[in-house]
């Protein structure tokens, strides 16, 4: 998933974004196609979108 401890994952506008919890920086983002609501579920090792 990420080398950053405990990131926040969110989905918006056809993208999934990982955010550094401590400083708010975007760690990574991925455009998924489409342009709407994205459902994101994460466990300790995997992000599902």
PyMOL CGO cylinders between C-alpha atoms (Angstrom):
from pymol import cmd
from pymol.cgo import CYLINDER

trace = [
    CYLINDER, 0.00, 0.00, 0.00, 2.36, 2.66, 1.22, 0.3, 1, 1, 1, 1, 1, 1,
    CYLINDER, 2.36, 2.66, 1.22, 5.58, 3.17, 3.16, 0.3, 1, 1, 1, 1, 1, 1,
    CYLINDER, 5.58, 3.17, 3.16, 3.85, 5.89, 5.19, 0.3, 1, 1, 1, 1, 1, 1,
    CYLINDER, 3.85, 5.89, 5.19, 2.32, 4.80, 8.49, 0.3, 1, 1, 1, 1, 1, 1,
    CYLINDER, 2.32, 4.80, 8.49, -1.46, 4.83, 8.72, 0.3, 1, 1, 1, 1, 1, 1,
    CYLINDER, -1.46, 4.83, 8.72, -2.41, 6.82, 5.59, 0.3, 1, 1, 1, 1, 1, 1,
    CYLINDER, -2.41, 6.82, 5.59, -5.95, 8.04, 4.91, 0.3, 1, 1, 1, 1, 1, 1,
    CYLINDER, -5.95, 8.04, 4.91, -7.57, 6.81, 1.68, 0.3, 1, 1, 1, 1, 1, 1,
    CYLINDER, -7.57, 6.81, 1.68, -10.40, 8.60, -0.06, 0.3, 1, 1, 1, 1, 1, 1,
    CYLINDER, -10.40, 8.60, -0.06, -12.17, 8.39, -3.39, 0.3, 1, 1, 1, 1, 1, 1,
    CYLINDER, -12.17, 8.39, -3.39, -13.51, 11.38, -5.29, 0.3, 1, 1, 1, 1, 1, 1,
    CYLINDER, -13.51, 11.38, -5.29, -14.06, 12.45, -8.89, 0.3, 1, 1, 1, 1, 1, 1,
    CYLINDER, -14.06, 12.45, -8.89, -13.02, 9.11, -10.37, 0.3, 1, 1, 1, 1, 1, 1,
    CYLINDER, -13.02, 9.11, -10.37, -9.77, 8.98, -8.35, 0.3, 1, 1, 1, 1, 1, 1,
    CYLINDER, -9.77, 8.98, -8.35, -8.45, 7.26, -5.26, 0.3, 1, 1, 1, 1, 1, 1,
    CYLINDER, -8.45, 7.26, -5.26, -6.03, 9.29, -3.14, 0.3, 1, 1, 1, 1, 1, 1,
    CYLINDER, -6.03, 9.29, -3.14, -3.72, 8.32, -0.27, 0.3, 1, 1, 1, 1, 1, 1,
    CYLINDER, -3.72, 8.32, -0.27, -3.05, 11.15, 2.18, 0.3, 1, 1, 1, 1, 1, 1,
    CYLINDER, -3.05, 11.15, 2.18, -0.37, 11.39, 4.85, 0.3, 1, 1, 1, 1, 1, 1,
    CYLINDER, -0.37, 11.39, 4.85, -2.28, 11.51, 8.13, 0.3, 1, 1, 1, 1, 1, 1,
    CYLINDER, -2.28, 11.51, 8.13, 0.33, 13.63, 9.93, 0.3, 1, 1, 1, 1, 1, 1,
    CYLINDER, 0.33, 13.63, 9.93, 0.76, 16.48, 7.42, 0.3, 1, 1, 1, 1, 1, 1,
    CYLINDER, 0.76, 16.48, 7.42, -2.02, 16.22, 4.82, 0.3, 1, 1, 1, 1, 1, 1,
    CYLINDER, -2.02, 16.22, 4.82, 0.32, 15.67, 1.85, 0.3, 1, 1, 1, 1, 1, 1,
    CYLINDER, 0.32, 15.67, 1.85, -0.89, 13.52, -1.02, 0.3, 1, 1, 1, 1, 1, 1,
    CYLINDER, -0.89, 13.52, -1.02, 1.22, 10.35, -1.00, 0.3, 1, 1, 1, 1, 1, 1,
    CYLINDER, 1.22, 10.35, -1.00, -0.19, 8.99, -4.25, 0.3, 1, 1, 1, 1, 1, 1,
    CYLINDER, -0.19, 8.99, -4.25, -3.28, 9.20, -6.42, 0.3, 1, 1, 1, 1, 1, 1,
    CYLINDER, -3.28, 9.20, -6.42, -4.70, 7.10, -9.22, 0.3, 1, 1, 1, 1, 1, 1,
    CYLINDER, -4.70, 7.10, -9.22, -7.25, 8.10, -11.85, 0.3, 1, 1, 1, 1, 1, 1,
    CYLINDER, -7.25, 8.10, -11.85, -9.74, 5.26, -12.28, 0.3, 1, 1, 1, 1, 1, 1,
    CYLINDER, -9.74, 5.26, -12.28, -11.74, 6.48, -15.22, 0.3, 1, 1, 1, 1, 1, 1,
    CYLINDER, -11.74, 6.48, -15.22, -15.27, 7.74, -14.96, 0.3, 1, 1, 1, 1, 1, 1,
    CYLINDER, -15.27, 7.74, -14.96, -16.10, 10.81, -12.97, 0.3, 1, 1, 1, 1, 1, 1,
    CYLINDER, -16.10, 10.81, -12.97, -18.08, 10.08, -9.92, 0.3, 1, 1, 1, 1, 1, 1,
    CYLINDER, -18.08, 10.08, -9.92, -18.38, 8.49, -6.55, 0.3, 1, 1, 1, 1, 1, 1,
    CYLINDER, -18.38, 8.49, -6.55, -15.60, 6.04, -5.66, 0.3, 1, 1, 1, 1, 1, 1,
    CYLINDER, -15.60, 6.04, -5.66, -15.96, 3.48, -2.87, 0.3, 1, 1, 1, 1, 1, 1,
    CYLINDER, -15.96, 3.48, -2.87, -12.71, 2.79, -1.01, 0.3, 1, 1, 1, 1, 1, 1,
    CYLINDER, -12.71, 2.79, -1.01, -12.05, 0.04, 1.53, 0.3, 1, 1, 1, 1, 1, 1,
    CYLINDER, -12.05, 0.04, 1.53, -8.60, -0.62, 2.97, 0.3, 1, 1, 1, 1, 1, 1,
    CYLINDER, -8.60, -0.62, 2.97, -7.13, -3.23, 5.26, 0.3, 1, 1, 1, 1, 1, 1,
    CYLINDER, -7.13, -3.23, 5.26, -3.56, -3.55, 6.56, 0.3, 1, 1, 1, 1, 1, 1,
    CYLINDER, -3.56, -3.55, 6.56, -2.08, -4.46, 3.19, 0.3, 1, 1, 1, 1, 1, 1,
    CYLINDER, -2.08, -4.46, 3.19, -4.56, -3.70, 0.38, 0.3, 1, 1, 1, 1, 1, 1,
    CYLINDER, -4.56, -3.70, 0.38, -6.74, -0.86, -0.91, 0.3, 1, 1, 1, 1, 1, 1,
    CYLINDER, -6.74, -0.86, -0.91, -9.92, -1.91, -2.72, 0.3, 1, 1, 1, 1, 1, 1,
    CYLINDER, -9.92, -1.91, -2.72, -11.71, 0.62, -4.95, 0.3, 1, 1, 1, 1, 1, 1,
]
cmd.load_cgo(trace, "trace")
